[in-house]
Amino acid sequence: MPKLNEFLFGGKDKIKKAGTLSADQEQLMSLINEGLTKGEGPFAEIFGDFNKEGFEEGVSKPALKQFQEDVLPQLQEKFIAGNQVLGSGMRRGQLKAAGDLQSKLAQLMYQAQQDQTKNKLAGIQNVLGTKTHENIYKQGNTGAVQGFVQGAGEGLGKAAGAAIAG
């Protein structure tokens, strides 16, 4: 009965919501959102909190090992060659080198934290800037009765106009 009713009297305008993302894109957006909000999933390292332990293992420990195995022995050799091993110059040199290492590590950690913040912001912009749905407007159609009335009205109007004119 609704089809006959629509045929006779016409249909209403309709607005339909349609997705703009493929299934893969929707899954990717979901994973990005999971990484941002929960710090979980495959994007947790990119969008989650700064991993201080990972920085220690991947940057600080190797730098400290290199310092102990390469830099300190080179300093000692320099002072031994200058016959100043027992002087305060060697100790000052070691302290300065250690201070420089700490400063460099602090700078690297700060930069890594800033990069993490930038990653989060980029993820948020990606999620918020993606239009996931759009509205599709479909104009309703004129029914047979409305078409007949409209056509008859035009015909009667023309006939009345001709009768008045002539």
PEHUBEL-V278735 format. One record per residue. N is the residue number from 0. RES is the residue in one letter. PSI is psi in whole degrees, 0 to 359 (* if undefined). Layout:
N|RES|PSI  N|RES|PSI
//
This chain:
0|M|324  1|P|326  2|K|319  3|L|318  4|N|316  5|E|323  6|F|317  7|L|317  8|F|356  9|G|169  10|G|158  11|K|159  12|D|145  13|K|145  14|I|124  15|K|139  16|K|128  17|A|140  18|G|145  19|T|355  20|L|146  21|S|171  22|A|321  23|D|320  24|Q|321  25|E|319  26|Q|318  27|L|316  28|M|321  29|S|318  30|L|321  31|I|314  32|N|320  33|E|317  34|G|322  35|L|314  36|T|323  37|K|346  38|G|30  39|E|170  40|G|186  41|P|342  42|F|13  43|A|318  44|E|328  45|I|315  46|F|351  47|G|194  48|D|158  49|F|132  50|N|92  51|K|321  52|E|319  53|G|322  54|F|317  55|E|313  56|E|319  57|G|338  58|V|303  59|S|310  60|K|314  61|P|323  62|A|319  63|L|320  64|K|315  65|Q|320  66|F|313  67|Q|325  68|E|334  69|D|307  70|V|308  71|L|314  72|P|324  73|Q|320  74|L|315  75|Q|317  76|E|320  77|K|315  78|F|328  79|I|317  80|A|329  81|G|5  82|N|40  83|Q|29  84|V|324  85|L|1  86|G|168  87|S|344  88|G|320  89|M|317  90|R|318  91|R|319  92|G|317  93|Q|317  94|L|320  95|K|315  96|A|318  97|A|319  98|G|320  99|D|320  100|L|313  101|Q|318  102|S|316  103|K|318  104|L|320  105|A|319  106|Q|317  107|L|320  108|M|317  109|Y|315  110|Q|319  111|A|321  112|Q|320  113|Q|319  114|D|321  115|Q|318  116|T|318  117|K|321  118|N|317  119|K|314  120|L|319  121|A|319  122|G|318  123|I|316  124|Q|322  125|N|313  126|V|313  127|L|332  128|G|358  129|T|123  130|K|110  131|T|340  132|H|156  133|E|155  134|N|134  135|I|120  136|Y|127  137|K|116  138|Q|140  139|G|160  140|N|160  141|T|136  142|G|170  143|A|319  144|V|315  145|Q|320  146|G|317  147|F|313  148|V|317  149|Q|314  150|G|317  151|A|321  152|G|319  153|E|317  154|G|315  155|L|322  156|G|318  157|K|319  158|A|318  159|A|321  160|G|320  161|A|322  162|A|322  163|I|321  164|A|335  165|G|*
//
